[in-house]
Amino acid sequence: LAEAAEATLFLTHPNIAELDETGEEEGTLFLVEEWLPGVCLEDRLKRAPLGRAEALSFVKQIAEGLQYLHNNGVVHGDLRPSQILAATDGTLKLTEAGLWPAFIAARIALSDVQQDAAYYRAPEYGTNAAPTPASDLYSLGIILYRMLTGRVPFDGSSPLAIASRHLRDQPLPP
Protein backbone atom coordinates (compact mmCIF):
# COMPACT_ATOMS: atom_id res chain seq x y z
CA LEU A 1 0.00 0.00 0.00
CA ALA A 2 2.76 2.43 0.92
CA GLU A 3 4.53 1.94 -2.42
CA ALA A 4 1.29 2.35 -4.39
CA ALA A 5 0.31 5.48 -2.44
CA GLU A 6 3.79 6.98 -2.70
CA ALA A 7 3.19 7.84 -6.37
CA THR A 8 0.41 10.23 -5.35
CA LEU A 9 1.88 11.57 -2.11
CA PHE A 10 3.11 14.86 -3.57
CA LEU A 11 0.48 15.38 -6.26
CA THR A 12 -1.65 18.47 -5.80
CA HIS A 13 -4.66 19.25 -7.96
CA PRO A 14 -8.09 20.72 -7.20
CA ASN A 15 -9.77 17.48 -8.36
CA ILE A 16 -7.53 15.02 -6.50
CA ALA A 17 -7.94 14.28 -2.80
CA GLU A 18 -4.67 15.03 -1.04
CA LEU A 19 -2.94 12.06 0.56
CA ASP A 20 -1.91 13.01 4.09
CA GLU A 21 -0.35 9.84 5.47
CA THR A 22 0.21 6.13 4.98
CA GLY A 23 1.27 3.63 7.58
CA GLU A 24 0.67 0.40 9.42
CA GLU A 25 -1.14 -0.09 12.70
CA GLU A 26 -1.15 -3.52 14.37
CA GLY A 27 -0.47 -5.24 11.05
CA THR A 28 -3.13 -3.30 9.12
CA LEU A 29 -2.02 -0.93 6.38
CA PHE A 30 -3.84 2.39 6.14
CA LEU A 31 -3.90 5.67 4.28
CA VAL A 32 -5.33 9.00 5.30
CA GLU A 33 -6.67 11.40 2.69
CA GLU A 34 -8.01 14.89 3.17
CA TRP A 35 -11.39 15.14 4.87
CA LEU A 36 -14.15 15.63 2.29
CA PRO A 37 -17.46 16.09 4.10
CA GLY A 38 -19.56 16.38 0.93
CA VAL A 39 -21.57 13.55 -0.57
CA CYS A 40 -19.94 10.97 -2.82
CA LEU A 41 -21.08 10.76 -6.43
CA GLU A 42 -22.52 7.28 -5.79
CA ASP A 43 -24.97 8.70 -3.24
CA ARG A 44 -25.96 11.50 -5.62
CA LEU A 45 -26.57 9.04 -8.47
CA LYS A 46 -28.82 6.88 -6.30
CA ARG A 47 -31.31 9.75 -6.11
CA ALA A 48 -31.80 10.34 -9.86
CA PRO A 49 -29.93 10.74 -13.14
CA LEU A 50 -28.23 14.08 -13.66
CA GLY A 51 -29.20 16.73 -16.17
CA ARG A 52 -26.82 17.32 -19.08
CA ALA A 53 -25.28 20.50 -17.68
CA GLU A 54 -24.58 18.97 -14.28
CA ALA A 55 -23.24 15.76 -15.85
CA LEU A 56 -20.91 17.73 -18.12
CA SER A 57 -19.66 19.80 -15.17
CA PHE A 58 -18.97 16.63 -13.19
CA VAL A 59 -17.27 14.84 -16.11
CA LYS A 60 -15.08 17.88 -16.78
CA GLN A 61 -13.86 17.91 -13.18
CA ILE A 62 -13.21 14.16 -13.14
CA ALA A 63 -11.42 14.32 -16.51
CA GLU A 64 -9.21 17.17 -15.31
CA GLY A 65 -8.21 15.13 -12.27
CA LEU A 66 -7.50 12.11 -14.46
CA GLN A 67 -5.45 14.18 -16.89
CA TYR A 68 -3.32 15.45 -14.02
CA LEU A 69 -2.79 11.90 -12.73
CA HIS A 70 -1.93 10.58 -16.18
CA ASN A 71 0.45 13.47 -16.88
CA ASN A 72 2.25 12.47 -13.68
CA GLY A 73 2.46 8.78 -14.59
CA VAL A 74 -0.37 7.60 -12.31
CA VAL A 75 -3.32 5.48 -13.42
CA HIS A 76 -6.26 5.68 -11.04
CA GLY A 77 -7.20 2.07 -11.77
CA ASP A 78 -10.39 2.05 -9.68
CA LEU A 79 -12.51 4.92 -10.92
CA ARG A 80 -16.14 4.59 -9.86
CA PRO A 81 -18.73 6.92 -8.31
CA SER A 82 -17.96 5.85 -4.74
CA GLN A 83 -14.36 7.05 -5.27
CA ILE A 84 -15.48 10.57 -6.24
CA LEU A 85 -16.27 12.86 -3.32
CA ALA A 86 -17.37 16.48 -3.09
CA ALA A 87 -15.48 19.09 -1.10
CA THR A 88 -17.46 21.64 0.91
CA ASP A 89 -17.46 24.03 -2.07
CA GLY A 90 -18.89 21.32 -4.35
CA THR A 91 -15.64 20.58 -6.18
CA LEU A 92 -15.37 16.89 -7.07
CA LYS A 93 -12.22 15.08 -6.00
CA LEU A 94 -10.91 11.66 -6.98
CA THR A 95 -9.95 9.51 -4.01
CA GLU A 96 -7.75 6.44 -3.65
CA ALA A 97 -5.94 7.13 -6.91
CA GLY A 98 -3.25 4.70 -8.01
CA LEU A 99 -3.82 2.05 -5.35
CA TRP A 100 -4.55 -0.80 -7.77
CA PRO A 101 -0.96 -2.19 -7.58
CA ALA A 102 -1.51 -2.88 -3.86
CA PHE A 103 -4.44 -5.16 -4.70
CA ILE A 104 -2.38 -7.01 -7.30
CA ALA A 105 0.55 -7.39 -4.88
CA ALA A 106 -1.80 -8.77 -2.23
CA ARG A 107 -3.38 -11.10 -4.82
CA ILE A 108 -6.80 -9.66 -4.07
CA ALA A 109 -9.37 -9.10 -6.78
CA LEU A 110 -10.76 -5.62 -6.29
CA SER A 111 -14.25 -6.84 -7.21
CA ASP A 112 -14.04 -9.32 -4.31
CA VAL A 113 -13.78 -6.51 -1.76
CA GLN A 114 -15.61 -3.74 -3.61
CA GLN A 115 -18.80 -5.18 -5.03
CA ASP A 116 -19.50 -2.21 -7.33
CA ALA A 117 -16.05 -2.25 -8.95
CA ALA A 118 -17.00 -4.66 -11.77
CA TYR A 119 -19.58 -2.24 -13.18
CA TYR A 120 -16.89 0.34 -13.99
CA ARG A 121 -13.93 -1.86 -15.00
CA ALA A 122 -12.53 -1.71 -18.52
CA PRO A 123 -12.55 -4.91 -20.60
CA GLU A 124 -8.80 -5.45 -20.18
CA TYR A 125 -9.36 -6.23 -16.50
CA GLY A 126 -11.03 -9.44 -17.68
CA THR A 127 -7.75 -10.44 -19.32
CA ASN A 128 -5.67 -9.66 -16.19
CA ALA A 129 -3.93 -6.77 -17.95
CA ALA A 130 -2.78 -3.81 -15.86
CA PRO A 131 -4.97 -0.71 -16.12
CA THR A 132 -3.86 2.14 -18.37
CA PRO A 133 -5.01 5.73 -18.83
CA ALA A 134 -7.44 4.33 -21.43
CA SER A 135 -8.90 2.11 -18.68
CA ASP A 136 -9.61 5.20 -16.60
CA LEU A 137 -11.30 6.87 -19.58
CA TYR A 138 -13.45 3.78 -20.14
CA SER A 139 -14.51 3.95 -16.48
CA LEU A 140 -15.29 7.64 -16.89
CA GLY A 141 -17.47 6.76 -19.88
CA ILE A 142 -19.38 4.25 -17.76
CA ILE A 143 -19.85 6.91 -15.07
CA LEU A 144 -21.15 9.39 -17.66
CA TYR A 145 -23.53 6.75 -19.03
CA ARG A 146 -24.89 6.21 -15.51
CA MET A 147 -25.11 9.95 -14.82
CA LEU A 148 -27.35 10.41 -17.84
CA THR A 149 -29.39 7.19 -17.79
CA GLY A 150 -29.56 6.25 -14.12
CA ARG A 151 -28.14 2.79 -14.80
CA VAL A 152 -24.87 1.09 -15.66
CA PRO A 153 -24.57 -0.34 -19.19
CA PHE A 154 -23.78 -3.88 -18.01
CA ASP A 155 -25.26 -5.81 -15.13
CA GLY A 156 -24.93 -9.43 -14.10
CA SER A 157 -25.27 -11.94 -11.31
CA SER A 158 -21.58 -11.76 -10.32
CA PRO A 159 -18.46 -9.67 -10.92
CA LEU A 160 -17.29 -12.34 -13.39
CA ALA A 161 -20.56 -12.16 -15.34
CA ILE A 162 -20.32 -8.36 -15.50
CA ALA A 163 -16.67 -8.52 -16.62
CA SER A 164 -17.67 -10.95 -19.35
CA ARG A 165 -20.32 -8.54 -20.59
CA HIS A 166 -17.75 -5.73 -20.76
CA LEU A 167 -15.67 -7.98 -23.04
CA ARG A 168 -18.39 -9.22 -25.40
CA ASP A 169 -21.56 -7.10 -25.27
CA GLN A 170 -22.59 -3.74 -26.65
CA PRO A 171 -24.37 -1.46 -24.16
CA LEU A 172 -27.93 -0.37 -24.70
CA PRO A 173 -27.94 3.05 -26.36
CA PRO A 174 -28.46 5.68 -23.67
NORFEN-V456357 format. One record per backbone hydrogen bond with DSSP energy under -1.0 kcal/mol. CO is the residue of the C=O (numbers start at 0). NH is the residue of the N-H. If there is no record, write none. Layout:
# NORFEN-V456357
co: {CO	CO}
nh: {NH	NH}
This chain:
# NORFEN-V456357
co: {0	1	4	7	12	14	17	20	22	24	27	29	31	31	38	39	40	41	43	50	51	52	53	54	55	56	57	58	59	60	61	62	63	64	65	66	67	68	69	79	80	80	82	83	84	85	86	90	92	93	95	98	99	100	101	102	103	108	109	113	116	121	122	123	123	124	131	132	133	134	135	136	137	138	139	140	141	142	143	144	145	146	157	158	159	160	161	162	163	164}
nh: {4	5	7	10	15	93	33	31	29	27	24	22	19	20	85	43	44	45	47	54	55	56	57	58	59	60	61	62	63	64	65	66	67	68	69	70	71	73	72	82	41	83	94	40	92	37	89	86	84	16	98	101	103	104	105	107	106	111	113	116	119	124	125	126	128	127	135	136	137	138	139	140	141	142	143	144	145	146	147	148	149	49	161	162	163	164	165	166	167	168}
